[in-house]
Amino acid sequence: MLISEIFGFGVDNQSPEARSSRSQKRCPFRSTACTKASKSDPIGICSLSDGNEAASLCPVRFLEGGKVFRDAAHIAFGEGAEIAVFPEIRILKVVQEGQKTRKIGKVDFLIGKIESDRVADFAAIEVQAVYFSGGETRSPMKHYLQHGTLDIANSDRRPDFRSSAQKRLAPQLQLKVPVFRRWGKKFFVVVDSHFFASLPSFKSTTASNSEVTWLSYPIAKSGDDYTLGAANVVYSEWDEIQTSLREGTPPEPADIILELQTKLDSKKPPLRIKS
């Protein structure tokens, strides 16, 4: 996939607004300076694309227009609910001997339902972008900013959905989902459509039985830019997700015995010792 968005705008967009955003190193999705990897010299690459739909490299990319918050609030609290968005809330307390209590388990966002200026309810939103394999991205970004075009030979990267799901997302969910499950609160996971399509299959459930609600967004090409489309909503149970995100399926013990025997009989057998 090729680099598709730099500092919030499609690489084909050469409008004054896009040029200004790049020169100021701004993130239009949260209306602040981009801080990805560095505050002074950020890597402003938002996504990779196959030419039709993009895969997000940055979780902030999903904040376009506040859509994810409205979609989650509609499901969690019903139509017309007033909400407030609370970023990076830690939900677990850890007490270490001789030290003060500290909190861990940072949730990307909590959305609070507001009634008469009071928080009446809440739900969690975890946002997951994708990592990539291949070379670094700072040099192709700098080439683009200097020349206004991609260096095609150095702008192709492969999204690593498997690593992102099983090494990053799964541990985060294992830490946080059981807490919200115990509380009976909604837990949403926001990903792009490429990411969701790469996940191992799992059974869906009904909205009322959902413990993990997936909001899968296409980031679709629209003119010179990319736009967050309508979410594909998938309801799931936590046990199903845990099983699907495990690293592969264990073989039969007999298969392991056969593999070990093959190695034992090889020209370079393993070390043999007595207990």
Beta strands, then each sheet from edge to edge (+ up, - down):
strand 1: 2-6
strand 2: 9-10
strand 3: 26-27
strand 4: 32-33
strand 5: 45-49
strand 6: 53-56
strand 7: 83-94
strand 8: 102-115
strand 9: 118-127
strand 10: 131-133
strand 11: 158-160
strand 12: 187-192
strand 13: 212-217
strand 14: 219-222
strand 15: 225-228
strand 16: 232-236
sheet 1: 2+ 1- 5+ 6- 14+ 15-
sheet 2: 3+ 4-
sheet 3: 7+ 8- 9+ 12+ 13+ 16-
sheet 4: 10+ 11-
end
